[in-house]
């Protein structure tokens, strides 16, 4: 199946490169000059400098032509732009199935992206999610990577898997879209937390505690939302959490590091130069925690820090002042 990837940032480009290693793949980006530059250099020098494209990756400036040449669509955008992009491509995609590799919630509503997709494109449209522990640079360089493709449409899930899978990129399948999306979103908030603590130089013990207790928060929320435990303990939950909380290619971790070192969010955003999903996701995670009456103290304190209600030092102090309790309910 021939895919057109919509979104030429680091992650969209990396996934398009991976698909192009298996067969012809089209890549479209909203910045036409950027696309022209990629055509000329056969690389994405803005986000993945020095990594050459596979021969079968085709750059397209015209969105309509890019979609018409494909059999399926893979959207890779920040979660806040997801609905806008789907609305834009809806008149063009016809009966083509849709996959995405965006992580997060719809801002304001807290809806999962599969709910947004179904609302805009209809519930009969085959949809799938690509998620899991995967940095764009590693994928672009062809380093071994494992991901999950989650979908309730079994045939399309296999189509997405086959488009991505080879000897350097292994794909697992899941039918738990809510669990897969939840893990991919909550981990960004927890990566901010570990980054903050590492930026404050609080030590390895603290990082391990944040990872473990953060995972407990994710599991509690997942249980309340009827997610499968195995999903949250798998690649799209625990796997993505470990990667994002410990790998310095993570934008969310780098944002946390900057905040822990005393930088402002505005300064850190400028230095990072790309969207940091965890900042907006923190709002939606806390919204869900309140809706389902789930205790998520680490996520709550991250929310307070990124919204200017508490300093990182005060947040750590308050968390550590909590009394003893049972580890498992």
Phi and psi in degrees as a GROMACS rama.xvg file:
@    title "Ramachandran Plot"
@    xaxis  label "Phi"
@    yaxis  label "Psi"
@TYPE xy
-88.649  127.061  UNK-2
-107.272  145.627  UNK-3
-107.744  124.957  UNK-4
-94.0815  125.715  UNK-5
-105.865  111.603  UNK-6
124.311  110.357  UNK-7
-109.43  35.154  UNK-8
-77.4827  -163.29  UNK-9
-65.6685  -45.2687  UNK-10
-74.1825  -42.7268  UNK-11
-61.1617  -43.1081  UNK-12
-64.0088  -43.2104  UNK-13
-62.6429  -42.6276  UNK-14
-69.0595  -37.0256  UNK-15
-63.3982  -40.0697  UNK-16
-62.6613  -41.7036  UNK-17
-63.3473  -44.8566  UNK-18
-63.591  -37.3591  UNK-19
-69.7599  -18.1478  UNK-20
-70.2372  -20.1531  UNK-21
-102.022  -18.6747  UNK-22
170.075  175.803  UNK-23
-57.1718  130.848  UNK-24
-140.325  141.098  UNK-25
-107.39  144.399  UNK-26
-129.775  125.293  UNK-27
-119.956  140.015  UNK-28
-130.784  150.387  UNK-29
-70.1251  -24.5707  UNK-30
-91.2211  102.633  UNK-31
-63.2521  -33.9668  UNK-32
-65.7792  -38.641  UNK-33
-61.1702  -42.3875  UNK-34
-64.1879  -43.1516  UNK-35
-60.4078  -40.8725  UNK-36
-63.5886  -39.4304  UNK-37
-67.355  -37.0593  UNK-38
-60.5949  -41.3425  UNK-39
-71.7826  -41.2432  UNK-40
-92.4454  -14.8449  UNK-41
55.5876  39.2128  UNK-42
-162.217  163.911  UNK-43
-104.369  86.9552  UNK-44
-71.4135  -15.957  UNK-45
-75.1343  -45.7711  UNK-46
-111.487  -27.6258  UNK-47
-135.581  62.5927  UNK-48
-60.6757  138.43  UNK-49
83.4093  -0.625834  UNK-50
-104.436  112.433  UNK-51
-76.7253  145.539  UNK-52
-73.994  149.271  UNK-53
-64.8023  153.129  UNK-54
-57.9055  -30.7604  UNK-55
-91.1147  10.8268  UNK-56
-89.2666  120.757  UNK-57
-110.239  124.862  UNK-58
-88.272  134.17  UNK-59
-126.585  132.666  UNK-60
-89.6966  -33.8757  UNK-61
-90.505  117.875  UNK-62
-63.0688  -43.9492  UNK-63
-60.6075  -46.1388  UNK-64
-64.7819  -39.1665  UNK-65
-60.1701  -42.5776  UNK-66
-71.9276  -41.6236  UNK-67
-62.0361  -27.5372  UNK-68
-81.745  -6.22263  UNK-69
-109.618  169.391  UNK-70
-110.244  -12.3467  UNK-71
-157.276  161.266  UNK-72
-119.846  138.866  UNK-73
-122.174  112.686  UNK-74
-93.5998  129.408  UNK-75
-131.109  97.6407  UNK-76
-144.475  163.386  UNK-77
-58.9953  148.481  UNK-78
-60.583  -30.7863  UNK-79
-70.0983  -18.7379  UNK-80
-100.343  -1.31301  UNK-81
-60.8223  -49.8881  UNK-82
-63.2124  -39.861  UNK-83
-62.3516  -42.5619  UNK-84
-67.0001  -43.4906  UNK-85
-62.8496  -40.0262  UNK-86
-62.0574  -37.2719  UNK-87
-68.9018  -39.263  UNK-88
-91.1387  -11.3694  UNK-89
-51.5888  -44.5706  UNK-90
-70.1334  -11.1849  UNK-91
-104.337  -23.2042  UNK-92
-87.3168  -15.2477  UNK-93
57.1305  -129.322  UNK-94
-94.5759  12.9765  UNK-95
-67.6265  134.911  UNK-96
-71.9208  161.265  UNK-97
-124.367  130.241  UNK-98
-120.656  161.725  UNK-99
-146.52  159.003  UNK-100
-129.348  31.1379  UNK-101
-92.6512  147.593  UNK-102
-125.353  128.281  UNK-103
142.138  -168.903  UNK-104
-119.117  164.031  UNK-105
-70.056  123.23  UNK-106
-60.6471  139.724  UNK-107
91.3077  -45.7005  UNK-108
-95.6531  -27.2282  UNK-109
74.9546  10.8415  UNK-110
-71.3651  146.428  UNK-111
-67.1827  155.322  UNK-112
-67.8565  -27.3911  UNK-113
-68.3679  -28.9423  UNK-114
-70.5462  -38.658  UNK-115
-62.8083  -45.046  UNK-116
-61.7349  -43.4831  UNK-117
-66.9327  -35.5428  UNK-118
-66.3095  -40.5935  UNK-119
-83.6255  -41.0943  UNK-120
-104.304  -8.96036  UNK-121
96.8145  151.761  UNK-122
-76.5578  -11.1574  UNK-123
-86.3476  -13.5237  UNK-124
-67.9079  124.101  UNK-125
-62.7188  128.571  UNK-126
-134.119  157.017  UNK-127
-155.926  155.121  UNK-128
-120.484  133.087  UNK-129
-104.049  121.086  UNK-130
-150.422  172.855  UNK-131
127.314  178.989  UNK-132
-75.2459  99.2735  UNK-133
-154.669  109.795  UNK-134
-85.6869  138.988  UNK-135
-57.9187  -43.4488  UNK-136
-62.1998  -42.5075  UNK-137
-62.6742  -42.0466  UNK-138
-65.7717  -44.0665  UNK-139
-61.3055  -34.8528  UNK-140
-82.0448  -3.70928  UNK-141
79.2773  24.3861  UNK-142
-80.4391  150.642  UNK-143
-55.8606  130.367  UNK-144
-143.103  143.402  UNK-145
-124.734  133.643  UNK-146
-134.497  172.593  UNK-147
-114.905  136.721  UNK-148
-108.452  115.244  UNK-149
-106.826  130.574  UNK-150
-165.349  149.831  UNK-151
-93.6625  0.0568058  UNK-152
-104.477  96.6365  UNK-153
-58.8398  -44.6799  UNK-154
-64.2398  -42.3637  UNK-155
-69.2462  -35.3374  UNK-156
-57.8328  -42.6678  UNK-157
-66.6165  -36.4838  UNK-158
-62.7681  -44.426  UNK-159
-64.3558  -43.0973  UNK-160
-60.7674  -45.4898  UNK-161
-67.3997  -31.0357  UNK-162
-67.7714  -26.6192  UNK-163
-101.966  -31.3437  UNK-164
-74.1425  130.835  UNK-165
-156.816  -163.843  UNK-166
-72.2633  -7.93223  UNK-167
-115.157  -2.88723  UNK-168
-143.147  106.134  UNK-169
-103.121  137.342  UNK-170
-118.608  132.105  UNK-171
-110.639  152.393  UNK-172
-109.807  147.988  UNK-173
-146.44  149.823  UNK-174
-107.761  8.82201  UNK-175
-99.1316  81.4741  UNK-176
-68.3808  -37.3802  UNK-177
-64.0667  -46.2729  UNK-178
-62.7251  -42.3269  UNK-179
-64.7036  -41.6768  UNK-180
-70.932  -37.3651  UNK-181
-63.4121  -47.4076  UNK-182
-59.8605  -42.8968  UNK-183
-67.4633  -20.9279  UNK-184
-91.8689  -50.3451  UNK-185
-62.4661  -34.437  UNK-186
-60.6717  -27.9146  UNK-187
-67.4909  -36.2445  UNK-188
-68.2452  -41.5666  UNK-189
-70.2854  -28.4425  UNK-190
-66.3625  -35.0634  UNK-191
-60.6872  -41.7025  UNK-192
-63.8712  -47.199  UNK-193
-67.14  -36.332  UNK-194
-62.9011  -43.2138  UNK-195
-59.3098  -46.9283  UNK-196
-65.7885  -38.9594  UNK-197
-70.0614  -35.1742  UNK-198
-64.3151  -30.2711  UNK-199
-85.3553  -1.37725  UNK-200
59.0104  48.5301  UNK-201
-86.575  -6.12194  UNK-202
100.771  169.311  UNK-203
-68.3315  -34.6469  UNK-204
-58.0695  -43.9673  UNK-205
-65.1234  -42.8485  UNK-206
-60.829  -44.3638  UNK-207
-62.1359  -39.0451  UNK-208
-65.6836  -42.3929  UNK-209
-63.2691  -43.5359  UNK-210
-59.7662  -46.4119  UNK-211
-70.4644  -49.3463  UNK-212
-73.4216  -28.9275  UNK-213
-65.1119  -39.7876  UNK-214
-63.122  -36.5176  UNK-215
-62.8999  -38.0939  UNK-216
-64.2061  -44.3493  UNK-217
-60.9378  -41.8707  UNK-218
-66.924  -39.8963  UNK-219
-62.6711  -45.1349  UNK-220
-66.7304  -41.3112  UNK-221
-61.1873  -40.1156  UNK-222
-62.9197  -42.372  UNK-223
-64.8808  -26.599  UNK-224
-100.444  11.845  UNK-225
63.5554  33.3479  UNK-226
-77.4498  156.485  UNK-227
-77.219  130.504  UNK-228
-56.145  -40.0912  UNK-229
-61.2756  -33.055  UNK-230
-64.4337  -46.6997  UNK-231
-71.6811  -23.7381  UNK-232
-88.0482  -1.43522  UNK-233
-99.3106  -157.852  UNK-234
-61.194  -40.936  UNK-235
-78.4236  -10.6384  UNK-236
-112.113  -88.142  UNK-237
-58.9696  -43.4234  UNK-238
-59.2935  -48.637  UNK-239
-67.3916  -35.0589  UNK-240
-62.1243  -48.5392  UNK-241
-61.187  -46.7961  UNK-242
-60.6767  -49.6298  UNK-243
-71.1351  -29.0141  UNK-244
-83.5873  -17.9741  UNK-245
-119.306  -17.1007  UNK-246
-94.0982  128.732  UNK-247
-77.2507  -1.54723  UNK-248
-77.7419  -11.796  UNK-249
-71.7393  123.405  UNK-250
-65.2661  -36.1879  UNK-251
-67.9268  -42.2885  UNK-252
-63.4127  -41.8539  UNK-253
-64.8198  -36.17  UNK-254
-62.7543  -45.475  UNK-255
-60.6253  -43.7691  UNK-256
-56.7384  -44.4194  UNK-257
-63.5027  -43.5675  UNK-258
-65.2388  -39.928  UNK-259
-64.8641  -26.784  UNK-260
-89.3392  0.0649396  UNK-261
102.426  1.87303  UNK-262
-74.4845  158.203  UNK-263
-84.3533  163.37  UNK-264
-61.1486  -40.3728  UNK-265
-63.2399  -43.1365  UNK-266
-62.4116  -44.4189  UNK-267
-66.3714  -41.5156  UNK-268
-58.035  -43.1139  UNK-269
-63.2557  -41.3911  UNK-270
-68.4168  -39.9146  UNK-271
-73.1106  -41.1504  UNK-272
76.8073  5.01713  UNK-273
-139.094  167.026  UNK-274
-64.0446  133.401  UNK-275
-105.381  99.3507  UNK-276
-61.0591  -33.5809  UNK-277
-61.2408  -26.7579  UNK-278
-64.4742  -51.0456  UNK-279
-72.9356  -34.282  UNK-280
-63.9516  -31.3827  UNK-281
-56.2895  -39.354  UNK-282
-59.0038  -45.8499  UNK-283
-74.7204  -32.9308  UNK-284
-64.1602  -44.2762  UNK-285
-66.898  -35.7513  UNK-286
-59.5491  -45.1447  UNK-287
-66.7713  -40.1486  UNK-288
-59.4705  -41.4723  UNK-289
-70.0343  -39.7121  UNK-290
-62.2845  -41.8449  UNK-291
-97.9403  5.57847  UNK-292
55.4792  51.4752  UNK-293
-111.716  133.13  UNK-294
-79.3514  118.495  UNK-295
-135.762  69.9081  UNK-296
-62.8275  -38.2331  UNK-297
-65.1546  -48.308  UNK-298
-61.7023  -39.2873  UNK-299
-63.2963  -40.1376  UNK-300
-73.9936  -31.5274  UNK-301
-61.7476  -44.8646  UNK-302
-57.0074  -43.6918  UNK-303
-64.2143  -38.3329  UNK-304
-67.1759  -49.0203  UNK-305
-72.1496  -16.7361  UNK-306
-99.5446  8.66232  UNK-307
75.0743  14.9994  UNK-308
-88.5654  -11.07  UNK-309
-158.419  145.112  UNK-310
-80.8117  157.77  UNK-311
-55.1424  -40.3192  UNK-312
-63.0688  -44.7151  UNK-313
-66.1161  -35.806  UNK-314
-64.7378  -44.3499  UNK-315
-64.0762  -43.0573  UNK-316
-60.1119  -44.992  UNK-317
-67.1217  -41.2502  UNK-318
-62.5091  -41.7509  UNK-319
-73.7134  -14.6954  UNK-320
-86.7854  -3.00213  UNK-321
-66.667  144.453  UNK-322
-76.5477  170.521  UNK-323
-62.213  150.529  UNK-324
-157.726  168.149  UNK-325
-63.7829  136.82  UNK-326
-69.3052  -40.3137  UNK-327
-118.769  133.444  UNK-328
